[in-house]
Amino acid sequence: MSAEPPNRRTHQLERFEREFGAARALRRVVAPGRVNLIGEHVDYSDLPVLPMALRQHASILFAPRDDGRVPLANVDPRFVPREFEIASEFEPFAAGDWGNYAKAAAQILARDHGATRGFDGVVDGDVPTAAGLASSAALVVACALALCVANELALEPLAFADLCARGERYVGTHGGAMDQTVCVLGRAGHALRIDFAPLRVEAVAVPSDWRFVVANSLVIADKSGSARDAYNARRASCDTAFERVRAALNEPDLRPPALLARHGEAELLEVGARTLTPLELARFRHALGEATRVERAVAALRRSARAEFGELMNASHASLAGDYDVSCRELDELVALQRRAGANGARLTGAGFGGCTVALCSADRVEPLLAALDREFFRPRGAPLAAFAALACDGARVVE
Ligand code: NG1
């Protein structure tokens, strides 16, 4: 699902190698995108999630510099070259500019670790953008990793993931830490259960005959643009809802996971019904239900209970479409189509407002499922098949 023909890409990379490779050592970092299997719009409430890192990734070929300049090219012509100087405080480029993800990494590393050295780099990658597959986190993590190499910083992986999550908020989205954590700590063949505050991960093996099929609705979920306010508004409603329920229960210090463990979903909903507006209550209901579904999904994954996992995905989608109001017609159509074509379950993945769905099926159902998607969704729109079976891969690394 990459926009870029290989010849232009190769040409750009070769030019970079000619320009910088003769005199300086070239290095390369890669950072994967992710697909979230279940646990949507809950990471910012510190409730658990279950994503896996993808084979699709962002990569940067780069030559460390002795000064603080960061001149960046991109093999994708939609992203024009950008250049800036590392600093612990700087103005962003215009809203939505891809260079802001590099600035996000640079600012947090300058602030927290005194990074002063930049790099000449060329960015490549095949994570579909604005599709709910965390292309932005892949870019932030790749830039941060390149800056760590240039500044000889060795950060512990969880601390590095947390730093990248805090760094990405520079672009104006008040997100959680799911994307950057799985991007850094993903493990081949495994999904990652992530818990927050404090950040911790547990890899859970994906049974060898399970497949997660990702399909792009072709509706742009532009979180640096219009979807940003809608996303931030969802988060604000959840923050308020937890705050009010905490106050009503006289539990001012309990974070949502502890609140849920101590009082249970039914009691929290009952208190919510008395203290929240109808809209806040709907958002709250989604968050509580989704947290419970993640616990059940992790247990189902461990037991290889595919039908049960699929049911939980279906329930997640219903809640995201209803109480959370982040689906759209195309996403609803895709999940219905995938269930008809033999998936055990399907849901939107990522923030929603467009972007991708993820469906679970057995290995032998992948081809019929992709064929049905092509025939019933993509061809009628005159679009090439934009769907693939996801492969759980390792997290970000320095490869050269
Ligand atoms: P997407 O839309 O896939 O980038 C966003 C957030 C996540 C999480 C999901 C919804 C960022 C960088 N990512 O993911 O933290 O809240 O939405 O579950 O803000």
Residues whose N, C-alpha, C, O or C-beta is under 5 A from the ligand:
A	BS01	NG1	G39 E40 H41 V42 D43 G132 L133 A134 T173 G175 G176 A177 M178 D179 G350 A351
